[in-house]
Each structure stands twice: as structure tokens, then as C-alpha cells.
């Protein structure tokens, strides 16, 4: 091969097939790097106390935004997002500020609205930051539905969580079921209903409420979580659910009431 052909080969952008059908382009020059970053399509978020450390990079990197605790631009910078409702907290470190932002409802909503799982950057972070970031990468599954036993008005989708919660206080009405067993039961046709409020922390948003029908997406979300604490879920025992006979009794009692056209 001639020297000219070798130089031509070195200057070409090589495409390497990767798993899952992705194509990775090898970048060899500063010009190629600048072009690649300028036309970046995946959202990149720098989450920190302020945008100071990377200010100006949004002019070089496409889809780059800042999520900050302090807004030095008073809302006038289009690439800086600051949640509107920030209480008077007194953070002791950059890590505390970062973790506070990652748990803020407006920040979670902002990241979710990006539509694509973003890259997140931090000036300072700790183990909690990593856990919060992983939780954000798993979008909450859509709410399934309330079981008919806990829907006072069958013409709407509203449910009576208070009734379900009161019923769950009686141990005889409920039982524990491991998520894997619950998934098999659902696949076999059983309607599995949560008897507890299940809240992973982080992010602190409920994935199941008392009276809610448990579906496969909710179980997959629960399995994918990499967090240390899930309120309402016992790892050794499983999910606290209503027994099938309990649900049948509630439905039978409801059907026998006057509003259903049958005198009790």
C-alpha cells in the first residue's frame, strides 16, 4: 500500500459495528470532534449549584442544558433550568445540592419531558447521587387501575385508597407474595392487588398504592431498581397483597347494597 493510500485511510472516519445494531464512528481529528459534539442529539444535563463551571459549553455542544440551584441569569438564559419552588434549605456541600435537585419534583418532571434518557454530569457526587441517577433512568410505569372492590363509582377510574388501607390493617385479609411469584400468578390469570403503599427511595415516588392492580410493568420497574430502601416492600417476604377471598367478599358486599339495586 502506498503512503498516499495509508494517509487517506487514517483520515477516514471508521465505522465499527457494535452490539444491538449500533454504529460507533471513530473520531480522529479535533474538527471531527467539534462537529460530532455540535450535532449531538442526546440530551446532556449538568446538575450542580450553578452553571458557572461549564458556562459557555452549550455553544459548542448540542442539546446541553444546566439544572441549577442558583440562577445567575434570573430566568433569562434558555439553557438554564432552575426549579421554581425551592425552600430555604442550608446545604453543607455540593453533593447535598446535587442530591436535592435530583429529588425535586420539578427537576424529575423536566428530565422526564426530555423524552430520551439524558447524560447527566456533576461537579461533585456521592453514592446517593449515583442511586438517584439510576432511579431516574427507570421511568415510572403508568398507573394500572384500582380493583373494582375499591372503586365506589364504576363509571370513573377513581379508587378508595382509604378503604383499601383500612382493610389491609387486618392481617387475615392479606398475604405476602414475592414479585417473581406475583408475575407468574398474573400471567396465569390472577388479579393481584397491592395492600400497601410501595415507595422506592430514591426517587420517593410511589409505584403502588393500596387497592391498585399490580401489573407486569410495575413488577419489572421494581426489579430494575437499584436502591437500598423501598417503603412498603419487604425483600425477604415480598409484596403485601390482598387475598383473593378478601376481594371476593368486598365485591359481594358492595353488590348487595341498595345502590346496586339489591336490598341487603
C-alpha positions as CSV (number, residue, x, y, z in Angstrom):
1,X,0.0,0.0,0.0
2,X,1.3,3.4,-0.9
3,X,2.0,6.2,1.6
4,X,-0.8,8.2,0.0
5,X,-3.4,5.4,0.5
6,X,-2.2,4.9,4.1
7,X,-2.7,8.6,4.9
8,X,-6.1,8.5,3.2
9,X,-7.2,5.5,5.3
10,X,-6.0,7.2,8.5
11,X,-8.1,10.3,7.8
12,X,-11.3,8.4,7.1
13,X,-13.9,8.2,9.9
14,X,-14.1,4.5,10.6
15,X,-17.5,2.9,11.4
16,X,-17.4,-0.1,13.8
17,X,-20.4,-2.3,14.3
18,X,-21.4,-2.6,17.9
19,X,-23.9,-4.9,19.8
20,X,-27.7,-4.1,19.3
21,X,-27.0,-2.7,15.8
22,X,-25.4,0.5,16.9
23,X,-22.7,2.1,14.8
24,X,-19.8,3.8,16.6
25,X,-17.9,6.4,14.5
26,X,-14.2,6.7,15.3
27,X,-13.3,10.3,15.7
28,X,-9.7,11.1,14.7
29,X,-9.4,14.9,14.5
30,X,-10.4,17.9,16.6
31,X,-12.6,19.1,13.7
32,X,-14.5,15.8,13.7
33,X,-14.9,16.0,17.5
34,X,-16.2,19.6,17.3
35,X,-18.7,18.6,14.6
36,X,-19.8,15.5,16.4
37,X,-20.5,17.4,19.7
38,X,-22.1,20.3,17.9
39,X,-24.7,18.0,16.3
40,X,-25.2,15.9,19.4
41,X,-28.8,14.7,19.7
42,X,-28.9,13.1,23.1
43,X,-29.7,15.5,26.0
44,X,-26.9,16.3,28.3
45,X,-27.6,17.9,31.7
46,X,-25.1,19.5,34.0
47,X,-26.6,19.3,37.5
48,X,-25.0,21.5,40.1
49,X,-25.3,24.5,42.4
50,X,-24.9,26.9,39.4
51,X,-23.9,26.7,35.7
52,X,-20.6,28.5,36.4
53,X,-18.2,25.6,35.9
54,X,-19.3,24.8,32.4
55,X,-20.8,28.1,31.3
56,X,-20.5,28.6,27.5
57,X,-20.2,24.9,26.7
58,X,-23.8,25.0,25.3
59,X,-22.4,26.9,22.4
60,X,-20.2,24.0,21.5
61,X,-22.3,21.0,22.5
62,X,-25.7,20.4,21.1
63,X,-28.6,19.7,23.5
64,X,-26.6,20.8,26.5
65,X,-28.6,22.2,29.4
66,X,-28.0,23.2,33.0
67,X,-30.1,22.2,36.0
68,X,-29.1,24.5,38.8
69,X,-29.9,25.5,42.4
70,X,-28.9,29.1,41.8
71,X,-29.9,31.1,38.6
72,X,-27.4,33.9,37.9
73,X,-29.4,34.8,34.8
74,X,-32.8,35.3,36.6
75,X,-34.6,33.1,34.2
76,X,-33.3,34.8,31.0
77,X,-30.9,32.0,29.9
78,X,-32.8,29.4,27.7
79,X,-30.4,26.6,28.6
80,X,-30.6,27.0,32.4
81,X,-33.4,25.3,34.3
82,X,-34.0,26.2,38.0
83,X,-37.0,24.7,39.9
84,X,-39.4,27.5,41.0
85,X,-40.2,26.0,44.4
86,X,-37.0,25.9,46.4
87,X,-37.4,26.0,50.2
88,X,-34.9,27.7,52.4
89,X,-32.6,24.8,52.9
90,X,-29.0,25.2,54.1
91,X,-26.9,22.6,52.1
92,X,-23.5,21.8,53.6
93,X,-21.9,20.6,50.4
94,X,-22.2,20.4,46.6
95,X,-23.3,16.8,46.9
96,X,-26.2,17.8,49.1
97,X,-27.3,20.4,46.5
98,X,-27.0,17.8,43.7
99,X,-29.0,15.2,45.5
100,X,-31.6,17.8,46.5
101,X,-32.1,18.7,42.8
102,X,-32.2,15.1,41.7
103,X,-35.2,14.5,44.1
104,X,-37.0,17.8,43.3
105,X,-40.4,17.0,41.5
106,X,-39.9,19.8,39.0
107,X,-36.4,18.5,38.1
108,X,-37.7,15.0,37.7
109,X,-40.5,16.2,35.5
110,X,-38.1,18.4,33.5
111,X,-35.8,15.4,32.8
112,X,-38.7,13.1,32.0
113,X,-40.0,15.6,29.5
114,X,-36.7,15.5,27.6
115,X,-38.1,12.3,26.1
116,X,-34.8,10.5,25.9
117,X,-32.7,9.2,28.7
118,X,-30.2,12.0,29.2
119,X,-26.5,12.0,30.1
120,X,-26.1,13.6,33.5
121,X,-22.9,15.4,34.6
122,X,-22.0,16.5,38.1
123,X,-19.3,18.7,39.7
124,X,-19.5,16.7,42.9
125,X,-21.3,13.5,43.6
126,X,-21.5,10.6,46.1
127,X,-23.2,7.1,46.4
128,X,-26.6,8.7,46.9
129,X,-26.2,10.7,43.7
130,X,-25.4,7.5,41.8
131,X,-28.5,5.8,43.2
132,X,-30.7,8.8,42.4
133,X,-29.4,8.9,38.9
134,X,-30.1,5.2,38.4
135,X,-33.6,5.7,39.7
136,X,-34.2,8.5,37.2
137,X,-33.1,6.2,34.3
138,X,-36.1,4.0,35.1
139,X,-39.2,5.9,34.2
140,X,-42.2,5.2,36.4
141,X,-44.7,2.8,34.8
142,X,-48.2,4.2,34.0
143,X,-50.8,3.7,36.8
144,X,-52.6,0.5,36.1
145,X,-56.1,0.8,37.7
146,X,-57.9,0.3,41.0
147,X,-59.5,-3.1,41.6
148,X,-63.3,-2.9,41.3
149,X,-63.6,-3.8,45.0
150,X,-62.1,-0.3,45.7
151,X,-63.9,1.7,43.1
152,X,-67.0,3.3,44.7
153,X,-68.2,4.6,41.3
154,X,-67.6,2.1,38.5
155,X,-68.3,4.9,36.0
156,X,-65.0,6.5,36.8
157,X,-61.4,5.3,37.4
158,X,-61.3,6.8,40.9
159,X,-60.4,4.5,43.8
160,X,-60.9,4.5,47.6
161,X,-57.4,4.1,49.0
162,X,-58.7,4.7,52.5
163,X,-61.0,1.7,52.4
164,X,-58.2,-0.4,50.9
165,X,-55.7,0.8,53.6
166,X,-58.2,0.1,56.4
167,X,-58.8,-3.4,55.1
168,X,-55.1,-4.1,54.8
169,X,-54.7,-3.4,58.5
170,X,-56.3,-6.8,59.2
171,X,-53.6,-9.4,58.7
172,X,-56.2,-12.1,57.8
173,X,-57.1,-10.1,54.7
174,X,-53.7,-10.1,53.2
175,X,-50.7,-12.2,52.4
176,X,-47.1,-11.8,51.2
177,X,-46.1,-12.7,47.6
178,X,-42.7,-12.4,46.1
179,X,-42.5,-10.4,42.9
180,X,-41.5,-13.4,40.8
181,X,-44.4,-15.4,42.1
182,X,-46.7,-12.4,41.5
183,X,-45.6,-12.2,37.9
184,X,-46.3,-15.9,37.4
185,X,-49.7,-15.5,39.1
186,X,-50.6,-12.6,36.8
187,X,-49.5,-14.5,33.8
188,X,-51.8,-17.3,34.9
189,X,-54.8,-15.0,35.1
190,X,-54.9,-14.0,38.7
191,X,-55.7,-10.3,39.5
192,X,-53.0,-9.3,42.1
193,X,-53.9,-6.3,44.2
194,X,-51.5,-4.2,46.3
195,X,-52.4,-3.8,50.0
196,X,-49.6,-1.3,50.8
197,X,-48.1,1.9,49.6
198,X,-44.8,1.0,47.8
199,X,-42.3,3.8,47.6
200,X,-38.7,3.4,46.4
201,X,-36.3,5.9,47.9
202,X,-34.9,7.5,45.8
203,X,-36.8,8.9,43.9
204,X,-39.6,8.9,46.5
205,X,-42.5,8.5,44.1
206,X,-45.0,5.7,44.8
207,X,-45.2,2.8,42.3
208,X,-48.1,1.0,44.0
209,X,-50.9,2.2,46.3
210,X,-53.4,0.2,48.4
211,X,-56.1,-1.1,46.1
212,X,-54.1,-0.9,42.9
213,X,-54.0,-3.8,40.5
214,X,-50.4,-4.9,40.2
215,X,-49.3,-5.3,36.6
216,X,-46.2,-6.7,34.9
217,X,-44.6,-3.2,34.1
218,X,-44.8,-2.3,37.8
219,X,-43.0,-5.6,38.7
220,X,-40.3,-5.0,36.1
221,X,-39.7,-1.5,37.4
222,X,-39.4,-2.8,40.9
223,X,-36.9,-5.5,39.8
224,X,-34.9,-2.9,37.9
225,X,-34.5,-0.5,40.8
226,X,-31.0,-0.3,42.4
227,X,-31.9,1.4,45.6
228,X,-31.3,0.5,49.2
229,X,-34.7,1.4,50.6
230,X,-38.3,0.6,49.3
231,X,-41.0,1.6,51.8
232,X,-43.9,-0.9,51.8
233,X,-41.8,-3.8,50.4
234,X,-40.1,-6.5,52.4
235,X,-37.3,-8.0,50.4
236,X,-37.4,-11.3,52.4
237,X,-41.2,-11.6,52.4
238,X,-42.3,-9.8,49.2
239,X,-45.3,-7.7,48.4
240,X,-48.2,-7.2,50.8
241,X,-51.3,-8.1,48.7
242,X,-55.0,-8.8,49.3
243,X,-56.1,-12.4,49.4
244,X,-58.5,-13.4,46.6
245,X,-61.2,-14.3,49.1
246,X,-60.9,-10.9,50.7
247,X,-61.5,-9.2,47.3
248,X,-64.5,-11.5,46.6
249,X,-66.1,-10.6,50.0
250,X,-65.7,-6.9,49.4
251,X,-67.3,-7.2,45.9
252,X,-70.1,-9.4,47.2
253,X,-70.9,-6.9,50.0
254,X,-70.9,-4.0,47.5
255,X,-73.3,-5.7,45.1
256,X,-75.7,-6.4,48.0
257,X,-76.0,-2.7,48.9
258,X,-79.2,-0.7,47.8
259,X,-77.3,1.5,45.3
260,X,-76.7,-1.7,43.3
261,X,-80.4,-2.4,43.2
262,X,-80.4,-5.2,45.8
263,X,-81.5,-4.9,49.3
264,X,-79.1,-6.1,51.9
